[in-house]
Amino acid sequence: MPRYLLRRSSGAISLLLAISIAAPARAARNSGSPAITAASSPADPLPASGGNSAAPAKPAPASPAVAAELQELKQTVQAQTQEFAEHSKELESEKDAISEELQQIAALEARLGISPSAPTPVDQPAAAPGIDSAAAASFTSTVASRPAQAETPQDLSNRIANLEDRLKTFGPFTFSGDIRLRDEPFFGGPSNGSLDQNRERFRLRFNVDAKLNDDFTGGFSLASGDIDDPTSTNQTLTGFYSRKSIAIDQAFVDYTPHQFHGLSLEAGKFTYPWYNTELTWDKDLNPEGAAETLAFDLHSTPVLKKLAFIAFELPFAQAAGTSTNVSLADDVVYGGQIQTQWQFTHWLKFGAFTGYYDYINANPIALALQTALSKNPQTPDTGLLPLAPGTTVENSILTTTATDVVTIGGTSYPTGVTKVTNAQFASQFGLFDSLATFDISTPWRRWPVRLIGDYVQNTEACANVNNLQPAPANTASVHYSQSLNFACNPHERRGYWAEAQVGSAQKRGDWEFDYARIFIEREAVMSAFDYSELYQGSNVSEHRAEIIYQVHRNVQLGYTALIGRPLNFDVKTPVPNWLERMQFDLVYSF
């Protein structure tokens, strides 16, 4: 509370005390009744009832101590009155500022059709004897002219926040989004300095969610970034100030029938319905297809609190057959997860999640990657829509290229036009993924602790080696060649993710600290879809440290350090230096 309001409260208490002391004496004088004072003797006879001969008793004079106290109170009240007058300008300024804020809020409430609550009336106290009536009236007028006394600064902040939430809603639709600005310097890495740089990036996302009825919800999202890069919504500030693209990032419908509690069916392009880390799936990637969830809340059981079963079907490409049947067929990921959540004590929660991701014919991903990496600008890309050149891939890939030639007198001369005609993974991908989480509540509300562990194993590492297609025979106009970027080793099939979080950046002034240790062997995961900020998608060792500070409920500052390098199990090649990558973020959410 401001200091002058404390002084005002002190003056008001003195004023009421003076009234309570002076009122009985004034009432006694006005009524003519005998006033009993401390000087009265209990032995003195009282006048007989109805008698007229006895003269009314005169009130005993007040003792010097009481008179001195009344004089002191009068002086105190006069001093407070003078103090009220000195602060009147400050009160008027505060009143004008609050009135202006309330007018703005009232205008917004009028637009939203909200009826504000009426202010609490303030009763006027009667002036006490010996108090300047003009000063008392000024005090009463100032108190009464305030807005509702409940309108503290915190109340105003909450009221404005509620209005902002209402402005985000239109009928069944709710709007949200965020914008992130990032500065990202790189140091180290290859000895030739090829990765040293400093780049600026931004991310913009806009979400629309709709609750159609009790059973159906849906929505869509727009996001910035390269439309051919499924694992990032970052947009680098480059391209000679060219316009930046925004594309559909999500579009989904969710059906939760009220007749079958716990069942949820989702289709479209949506966020993950299963729990994962970026060891297997980048957080910016939104899968496409359908997913089914059957969840059971077990509140009455002593330890196990939730059990859920997730299934999903995620087509990622269509490819034509190469035999007599050349109809288009879906290339798809089939998978599922079993989820359990446990409450061991009031301060310790445990989650266990086991899933499997089965890629059916992943070779179109290899072709899209290699087509995007082709360096020859003279030849249009062939095959499927290529994934962005920035997408990192380290899995063993066999690439077939065709070079146009001109044959003269039996001698072939290359024309310089080369294109990728085919690409295949040496591995198939059947990923067994097991995760565990520990959530620990500490005595300090703002400092919860979370531990995350993730282990993945590709059960089909190098299973595609026997299915690799040889290069076609050369012709007079085209010569073919093949290359395998790395030999496939079936023992390099495991990945590990260990993470610790302290704090939670949710409210203003919150801090969050995070550290993750990442270790991915070459054939462990589909390296085109895992964490896009790694040094490379697999065959990598990485450290990640994060610090987040919540400046405001809508504004967040972040710092991330990524330090990584290839595992390089091939001892013939020197181990490169660590690449140090820093990210300085400013995030505004709306």
C-alpha positions, 0 to 999 in steps of 0.5 A: 500500500502506498505510504500516503494511504497508510497515513490516510488510514491513520488519520481516519482511525484518529478521527473515529476515536475522537468521535467515539469519545466526544459523542457520549458527552454531547448526548448527555448535555443535549438530553439533560440526563445526569451523566455518570463520571468517574468523579461520582460517588456511589453513596450519593442519593439518586433523585426520586422518580417523578419528583419535581423538587429535586434539581437535576444533577449537574455534570461533573467537570472533566478531569484535567487528564481527560481534557488534555487527552481531548486537546491532544486528539484535536491537535492530531486530527487537525494535523491529519487534516493538514496532511490530507490537504497536502496530498490532495493533488497526489490523490487527484492525479492517481484518481485521474490515472485510474479513471483513464484505465477504467474508461479503456477497460469499460470500452473493451467491456462494451465491445465484448458485451460484458457488464462490469460490477457496480462499485461499492458505495462509501458511507459518509461519516458525520463530522465530529465536534471540534473537526473542521467540517470543510476538511471532513467533507474533503476527506469524505469526498476523496474517499467516496470519489475513488473507484471501487475499493476492490480495484487494487493494481492487482485487480486491474491487472487481472481484469485486463488479463481476463479481457485479453483472454476474452478478445482471443475468443470469437464464438467457438474459436480461440486464437493464440500464437507466438513470435520468437526472435533468435540470434545464433552464432556458431564456433568450432567444428570442422578445422576449415571453419566451414560452419562458423557463422552468425545468423538471425532467425525468427519463428511465427506461429498462429493457432485457431482452435474450435470447440464445435460441440461436446464431441468434436473439436478441431483447429489449424495452425500457420507457421513460418519456415521452409515448407520443405523442411518438416522439422523446423519452423525457423526462418533465417533472415537471408534471401536478399530481403525476399518475402518469407513463407507461411504455410499450414502447420496443423489442420485436424479434427478430434472426436471424443464421443461422450458415450465412450469415455476415454476414447479419442479419435484424431485425423489430419495434421496434428500434434503428437498424441504419444509421449516422446523426446526429440531423440526420435521426433522433432518437436516442430514436426507435426505428423499426418494421418490418424491416431486413436487413444483409449485412456483410463483414469484410475484415481481410486487405485493406490499407485497406478493413476492412468493407463492409456493405449495409443495407435497411429497410422502416418502416411508420409509419401506415395510411390508407384510400383515397379512391376506390372502393377504400377499403382500408387501405394502409401509409404507409412509409419504404423505405431503405438504406445502404452502409457502408464502414470504412477503416484508413489508419494505426494511429491513423486510421480513416475511415468513409463511409456513404451512405443514402437514405430514401424516405417513401411518402405522408407526409401522415398525419404532417402530419394527426397533427401538426396535429390535436395542435396544434388548440386547441379542447378541445371537439372530439375529435381526428380522424384518426390518433393525433395526435403529441404537441403538443411535436413541432416541425414547420416543413415547409410544411403545408396545413391544412384546418379545418371549422367548425360553423355554424347557418344561420338565415334564410340567415345562417350563425352559427359555433357555435365548434366547429372541427376539423382535417379534413385536412393535407398537406405541400407537399413529398415526402421523398426524403432523400439522406444522406451521412456521414463519420467520422474516429477519431483515436487520440492518444498519450493513451489517455483522449483520442481524437478523433472528427470527424463530418460529415453532409450531407442533401438532400431530392431531392423538396422541394416535389414535392407542391405540385400534389397539394394538395387544395382545401377541400370546398364549404361546406354549411349546417352546416359551413364549410371554410377552408385555411391554408399555414403557409409557402410552399414554396421548393424551394431550401430543401432542404439540411441540415448537421451538423458535430461534434467529440468529444475524450475518451471517458467510459467509465471512472471519471475520464474526461472528454468534450467535444463540439461540434456545429454544425447548420444545417437548411433548411425542406424538408431533412428530416422535421422531426417525426423529427429532433433533438427538442432543437432550437429547431425541427425545421427552418429552424433554426441551432443550436450544441450544446456538451457536457461529460461527466464519468464520476464512477463506472463507473455514474454520469455528470454532464453539461452541455449548452448548446443555442443556436439560432434560426430561419434566417428567410430571409424578410427581412421578418420580424425575426430573433428572439433566440438561445434559450439552453437549458441541460441539467444531467444526472445519469445512473445506469446499471445 
